[in-house]
């Protein structure tokens, strides 16, 4: 087994050629990484080429007011991929949901968010009259796939297990007893916070017995996920952001040019707004320690996310993680949790004649593209090319075909993750 320092963010144990090596310092890790990067150029590019980029492409025409179509794609770097995306429609309405989720520390939390967030959003987006007659245990009463969208056919197959069904039924009961209507932005925030609370609560076993289900749920709660969701309801676009995923709106300027309008705030430790919020919420803690190594508590760059209970639970609750995983989930100077928030920022925009398209993507795309570049690329996209694919390949290689194919020749895994990140992107076109 290879011993690799955590701060290198590299794990070579899956590579047979490196299994017998003993890596004890950062320089050795970097040397091995550079040597492998040199070797990948020798791969036969005909075996893994641009067709690999097109495997997860999807295009779907939309038949709801103000929407024309959407195009999406996903390119994994991790194995398994830690990104997730979904497109869904709230059952019995014209409200559409477009969402990307960027997992970290594992795929489990992102997977749970993908499968459960649309139901929680539907619960809070429906008004009291629309809620009547819906069964919290019948999935078809809440969300459905967009007509003709086979890529999201999993919506018809997803089944609540006992714990998740109990959680959703409880939220449904609370929603029915809710006094006084809240605006949509506050309802979206409630959906996020309730789902995150349920993910953490379900990880705590009922009784003293630790089962396989307990371990699975604790893995989900221990991993984390950032998310960005766009909700088109009537003639309004609502965008919720949690973490470092980004949404960019392409709007027509008075001069006739397409410009970028940023609809999300990056919740990272280098964002002065987020730093100020955390300092205000933890006034008795040392700022240098709380943001050590430009990471929250020296561990995580995002300051808001689903899961990551190691930065949310009390020390008493974290004993469970130590017992199950034989890992103390140690965080230095863990004084006043929770440090990580699950409250999204929500922005609402009126859809009008200047609203042309929306780009939603995980941070892997934005590592190689600026906001203005992404809007310009979509505006000048060649015909017959998937919009999300066009963005991904330009983010990776800036139209350099040879470079693109060499990057794509690296199979998903630890080495590929050192070259690029998982990328998920959705481009939504408006009918205005």
C-alpha positions in Angstrom: 0.0 0.0 0.0 1.4 3.4 -0.9 1.7 6.0 1.7 1.0 9.4 0.2 0.8 12.7 2.2 -2.7 14.1 2.3 -1.7 17.5 1.1 -0.4 16.2 -2.2 -4.0 15.3 -3.1 -2.7 12.2 -5.0 -3.5 8.6 -4.5 -1.5 6.2 -6.6 -2.6 2.9 -5.0 -4.8 2.0 -8.0 -1.9 1.9 -10.4 -0.4 -1.6 -10.6 3.0 -0.2 -11.7 3.2 1.9 -8.6 1.8 -0.4 -5.9 5.2 -1.5 -4.7 6.6 2.0 -4.4 7.0 3.6 -1.0 6.2 7.3 -1.4 7.4 9.3 1.6 7.7 12.9 0.5 6.1 15.4 -1.8 9.1 15.6 -4.1 8.8 11.9 -4.9 5.1 12.2 -5.6 5.7 15.1 -7.9 8.5 13.2 -9.7 6.2 10.2 -10.3 3.4 12.5 -11.5 5.7 14.3 -14.0 7.1 11.0 -15.3 3.6 9.5 -15.8 2.4 12.7 -17.5 5.3 12.4 -20.0 4.3 8.8 -20.7 0.7 9.5 -21.4 1.7 11.2 -24.6 2.6 7.8 -26.0 -0.9 6.5 -25.7 -2.6 5.7 -29.0 -5.0 8.6 -29.5 -7.2 6.6 -31.8 -8.3 4.4 -28.9 -9.6 7.2 -26.6 -10.4 10.3 -28.6 -13.0 13.0 -28.9 -15.8 10.4 -29.1 -15.2 9.8 -25.4 -16.2 13.4 -24.8 -19.5 12.8 -26.5 -20.6 9.7 -24.6 -22.8 11.6 -22.1 -24.2 14.2 -24.5 -27.8 15.0 -24.4 -30.1 17.4 -26.3 -33.8 17.8 -25.5 -36.5 20.2 -26.9 -38.6 21.7 -24.2 -42.3 22.3 -24.5 -42.9 24.7 -21.6 -43.4 28.5 -21.7 -40.2 30.6 -22.1 -38.0 27.6 -22.8 -36.7 26.3 -26.1 -34.3 23.5 -25.4 -31.4 22.4 -23.3 -28.1 20.6 -24.0 -25.9 18.9 -21.5 -22.7 16.8 -21.1 -20.6 15.3 -18.4 -16.9 14.4 -18.5 -15.5 12.3 -15.6 -12.0 12.7 -14.2 -12.5 10.7 -11.0 -13.4 7.0 -11.1 -16.2 6.9 -10.3 -17.2 10.4 -11.3 -18.1 12.6 -8.4 -20.3 15.0 -10.5 -24.0 14.6 -11.0 -26.6 16.5 -13.0 -30.3 16.3 -13.5 -33.1 18.0 -15.4 -36.7 17.5 -14.2 -40.1 19.0 -14.3 -42.4 19.5 -11.2 -45.3 17.2 -11.8 -48.5 18.8 -13.0 -46.8 22.2 -13.6 -44.6 24.0 -16.2 -41.8 24.5 -13.6 -38.5 23.1 -14.8 -35.4 22.3 -12.8 -31.8 22.3 -14.2 -29.1 21.2 -11.7 -25.4 20.3 -11.5 -23.7 18.9 -8.4 -20.0 18.7 -7.7 -19.1 16.1 -5.1 -15.9 16.0 -3.1 -14.5 13.4 -0.7 -16.5 10.8 -2.6 -19.4 10.5 -4.9 -22.0 9.4 -2.4 -23.3 12.8 -1.2 -23.6 14.2 -4.8 -25.5 11.1 -5.7 -27.9 11.6 -2.9 -28.4 15.2 -3.8 -29.2 14.4 -7.4 -31.8 11.8 -6.4 -33.5 13.8 -3.6 -33.2 17.5 -4.2 -35.8 17.6 -7.0 -38.4 16.2 -4.6 -37.6 18.7 -1.9 -37.7 21.6 -4.3 -41.0 20.4 -5.7 -42.4 20.2 -2.2 -41.6 23.8 -1.5 -42.2 25.2 -5.0 -45.8 24.0 -5.0 -48.4 26.2 -3.4 -51.0 25.0 -0.9 -53.6 24.3 -3.5 -51.2 22.4 -5.7 -50.1 20.3 -2.7 -53.5 18.9 -2.0 -54.1 15.3 -3.2 -50.4 14.5 -3.6 -49.0 11.5 -1.8 -45.5 12.0 -0.3 -44.6 8.4 -1.0 -45.5 8.4 -4.7 -42.6 9.8 -6.7 -44.8 10.6 -9.7 -46.8 13.1 -7.7 -43.7 15.3 -7.3 -41.3 15.3 -10.3 -41.2 13.8 -13.7 -38.8 13.7 -16.6 -39.2 16.3 -19.3 -41.2 15.0 -22.3 -38.8 13.3 -24.6 -35.8 13.4 -22.2 -34.6 9.8 -22.0 -31.3 10.9 -20.3 -33.2 11.6 -17.1 -35.5 8.5 -17.2 -34.1 7.5 -13.8 -36.7 9.8 -12.4 -39.3 7.2 -13.2 -37.2 4.4 -11.5 -36.1 6.1 -8.3 -37.6 4.6 -5.2 -37.5 6.0 -1.6 -36.0 3.6 0.9 -37.6 3.5 4.4 -35.4 6.2 6.0 -35.6 8.7 3.1 -39.4 8.1 2.9 -39.8 8.8 6.5 -37.8 12.0 6.2 -39.7 13.3 3.2 -43.0 12.4 4.8 -42.0 14.4 7.8 -41.1 17.4 5.7 -44.4 17.0 3.8 -46.3 17.1 7.1 -44.4 20.2 8.3 -45.0 21.8 4.9 -48.8 21.2 5.2 -48.8 22.8 8.6 -46.8 25.8 7.6 -48.5 29.0 8.5 -48.3 31.9 6.2 -46.8 31.8 2.6 -43.1 32.5 2.1 -41.6 33.9 -1.1 -40.1 31.4 -3.5 -36.5 32.3 -2.7 -37.1 31.5 1.0 -38.8 28.2 0.0 -35.8 27.2 -2.1 -33.5 27.9 0.9 -35.7 25.7 3.1 -35.5 22.8 0.6 -31.7 22.9 0.7 -31.5 23.2 4.4 -34.0 20.5 5.1 -32.3 18.0 2.7 -28.9 18.6 4.3 -30.3 18.2 7.8 -32.0 14.9 6.7 -28.8 13.6 5.2 -27.0 14.2 8.5 -29.9 12.9 10.7 -30.3 9.7 8.7 -26.6 8.9 9.2 -27.2 8.5 12.9 -28.3 4.9 13.6 -31.6 4.1 15.3 -30.6 2.2 18.4 -27.2 0.7 19.2 -26.7 -1.6 16.2 -24.3 -0.5 13.4 -25.5 -2.0 10.1 -24.3 -1.9 6.5 -27.0 0.7 5.9 -25.6 2.9 8.7 -22.1 2.8 7.1 -23.6 3.7 3.7 -25.5 6.7 5.1 -22.5 7.8 7.1 -20.4 7.7 3.9 -23.0 9.9 2.2 -23.0 12.4 5.1 -19.2 12.4 5.4 -18.7 13.2 1.7 -19.7 16.6 0.5 -21.4 18.3 -2.5 -21.6 21.8 -4.0 -24.7 22.5 -6.1 -26.2 25.0 -8.5 -29.8 24.7 -9.6 -31.8 26.9 -12.0 -35.6 26.9 -11.6 -37.8 28.3 -14.4 -41.2 29.1 -13.0 -43.6 31.1 -15.1 -41.6 34.1 -16.4 -39.0 34.1 -13.7 -35.6 32.4 -13.4 -34.5 31.5 -9.9 -30.9 30.3 -9.4 -29.6 28.8 -6.2 -26.0 28.4 -5.6 -24.2 26.4 -2.8 -20.5 26.2 -3.0 -18.4 26.9 -6.1 -20.6 25.8 -9.0 -21.5 28.7 -11.3 -24.4 30.0 -13.4 -23.9 32.5 -16.2 -26.8 34.2 -18.0 -26.3 35.3 -21.6 -28.2 38.5 -22.1 -28.5 40.8 -25.1 -27.1 44.3 -24.5 -28.7 47.5 -25.9 -25.8 47.6 -28.5 -26.8 44.1 -29.7 -23.9 42.2 -28.1 -24.2 39.2 -25.9 -22.8 39.8 -22.4 -22.4 37.6 -19.3 -24.4 38.1 -16.2 -23.2 36.2 -13.2 -26.0 34.7 -11.1 -24.0 32.9 -8.4 -21.6 33.8 -5.7 -18.5 31.6 -5.2 -18.6 30.3 -1.6 -14.9 29.8 -1.1 -12.5 30.8 1.6 -10.8 33.4 -0.7 -14.2 35.2 -1.1 -14.0 38.3 1.3 -17.8 38.2 1.8 -17.7 34.6 3.0 -14.7 35.2 5.2 -16.4 38.1 6.8 -19.6 36.0 7.4 -17.6 33.2 9.1 -15.6 35.7 11.2 -18.9 37.2 12.3 -20.4 33.8 13.1 -17.3 32.7 15.0 -16.1 35.8 16.8 -14.0 34.0 19.4 -11.9 32.0 16.9 -8.5 32.8 15.4 -8.9 33.9 11.8 -5.6 32.5 10.8 -6.5 29.1 12.2 -10.0 29.0 10.8 -8.7 29.8 7.3 -5.4 27.8 7.6 -3.9 27.0 4.2 -6.7 29.0 2.5 -9.1 26.2 3.5 -12.0 26.2 6.0 -10.4 24.7 9.2 -7.5 23.8 7.0 -9.6 21.1 5.3 -12.1 22.4 2.7 -12.1 25.2 0.2 -15.9 25.6 -0.2 -17.6 27.4 2.7 -21.1 26.1 1.9 -22.0 22.5 0.9 -24.2 19.6 1.4 -22.9 16.9 3.7 -19.3 17.3 5.2 -20.6 16.5 8.7 -17.0 16.6 9.9 -17.4 20.4 9.8 -21.0 20.5 11.1 -21.5 17.9 13.8 -20.6 18.4 17.4 -17.7 16.5 18.9 -20.1 14.1 20.6 -21.8 13.3 17.3 -18.4 12.8 15.6 -17.7 9.9 17.9 -19.9 7.8 15.6 -17.5 8.5 12.7 -14.6 7.4 14.8 -16.4 4.2 15.8 -17.5 3.2 12.3 -14.6 4.3 10.2 -11.9 4.0 12.9 -11.1 7.6 11.9 -11.4 10.4 14.5 -12.4 12.9 11.7 -10.0 15.2 13.5 -10.3 18.9 12.9 -7.8 21.1 14.8 -9.3 23.8 17.0 -12.8 22.5 16.5 -14.4 25.0 18.9 -17.8 26.3 17.7 -19.3 24.1 14.9 -21.0 24.2 12.5 -18.5 25.9 10.3 -19.9 24.8 7.0 -23.3 26.2 5.9 -26.0 24.6 3.7 -27.8 27.8 3.1 -27.7 28.7 -0.7 -27.7 32.1 -2.2 -30.8 32.6 -4.4 -31.1 35.2 -7.2 -34.2 35.8 -9.2 -34.2 37.3 -12.7 -37.2 38.2 -14.9 -37.2 36.4 -18.3 -37.6 39.0 -21.1 -36.5 39.5 -24.7 -32.9 40.0 -23.7 -32.6 36.6 -22.0 -31.0 34.3 -24.5 -29.4 31.3 -22.7 -28.1 30.1 -19.3 -24.9 28.1 -18.6 -24.8 26.0 -15.4 -21.6 24.1 -14.7 -19.4 22.7 -12.0 -16.1 24.4 -11.2 -14.1 22.0 -13.5 -15.4 24.0 -16.5 -14.5 27.4 -15.1 -10.9 26.3 -14.4 -10.3 27.0 -18.1 -12.9 29.5 -19.1 -13.9 33.0 -18.0 -17.5 34.1 -17.8 -17.3 36.3 -20.9 -15.4 33.6 -22.8 -18.2 31.0 -22.1 -20.9 33.4 -23.3 -19.0 34.3 -26.4 -18.4 30.6 -27.2 -22.1 29.8 -27.0 -23.0 32.8 -29.1 -20.5 31.8 -31.8 -20.9 28.1 -31.6 -20.7 26.1 -34.8 -24.0 24.5 -35.9 -24.5 20.9 -35.1 -22.2 20.9 -32.1 -23.5 20.2 -28.6 -23.3 23.4 -26.6 -22.0 21.8 -23.4 -19.5 19.7 -25.3 -18.3 22.9 -27.1 -17.7 24.6 -23.7 -15.9 21.5 -22.2 -13.5 21.0 -25.1 -12.6 24.8 -25.2 -12.1 24.8 -21.4 -9.7 21.8 -21.7 -7.8 22.7 -24.9 -8.9 26.0 -26.4 -9.6 24.5 -29.8 -6.2 22.7 -29.9 -7.3 19.3 -31.3 -4.1 17.5 -30.5 -4.0 18.8 -26.9 -7.7 17.8 -26.5 -7.2 14.3 -27.6 -4.1 13.8 -25.4 -6.0 15.0 -22.4 -8.9 12.7 -23.2 -6.5 9.8 -23.6 -5.9 9.8 -19.8 -8.5 7.3 -18.3 -10.5 8.6 -15.3 -8.6 8.0 -12.1 -6.0 9.6 -9.8 -3.6 10.7 -12.5 -6.4 12.1 -14.6 -7.7 14.1 -11.6 -4.3 15.8 -11.4 -4.7 17.0 -15.0 -8.4 18.1 -14.8 -11.5 17.9 -12.7 -14.9 16.3 -13.3 -16.9 18.6 -15.5 -20.7 18.8 -15.8 -22.4 21.5 -17.9 -26.0 22.4 -18.9 -26.9 25.1 -21.4 -30.5 26.2 -21.4 -32.0 28.2 -24.3 -34.9 30.5 -23.8 -37.7 31.1 -26.2 -37.9 34.9 -26.1 
